[in-house]
Amino acid sequence: MNGIIRIEAPLTQEKLRFLKVGDNVLINGVIYTGRDAAHKKMVESLERGEELPFDVQDQIIYFVGPTPAKEGQVIGSAGPTTSGRMDAYSPKLISRGLTGMIGKGLRSPEVIEAMKKHGAIYFGAIGGAGALIAKRIVSAEVIAYPELGPEAVRRLVVKDFPVMVIIDHEGNNLYDLGKAQYRRV
């Protein structure tokens, strides 16, 4: 586990190879949002042979449904959603080139296998700190599925967006490592 690492999105394979489980990371650049309803629509689009609302190649999706912005704010509270809700859809997007996901909680073995096979990282954001995280979002624009309200896909520009590598591209999992530290032999 190292100090703080700054990365610039997009998250290429070259960049993600240097990120290891437990690394504290500050993300700068463009990331996208999407929760389960948006993920379902994206995967259904792919199954119909349609294009996605944005090219997922080398991109990061933040699992969030932000609250409405108050006057003078770019976005409302923007805390992470439980990632397991996207597990049915993530392997398909990872196989299309998605390299980063931000959320909270465990991921399924199928998602972890897709991450190892195609090269992707799972970052954790701090749940309960949505108002603080929102201060790292410089701009937010709905780019797809506006009918989903808070679950619409947004294009965010972030500056020093704080995350931690929970599962790296080799499948090393901070949740497993943490539990192992406390097991009795």
Secondary structure, 3 states (H helix, E strand, C coil): CCCEEEEECCCCHHHHCCCCCCCEEEEEEEEEECCHHHHHHHHHHHHCCCCCCCCCCCCEEECECCCCCCCCCCCCCCCECEHHHHCCCHHHHHHCCCCEEEEECCCCHHHHHHHHHHCCEEEECCCCCHHHHHCCEEEEEEEECHHHHHHCEEEEEEEEEEEEEEECCCCCEHHHHHHHHHCCC
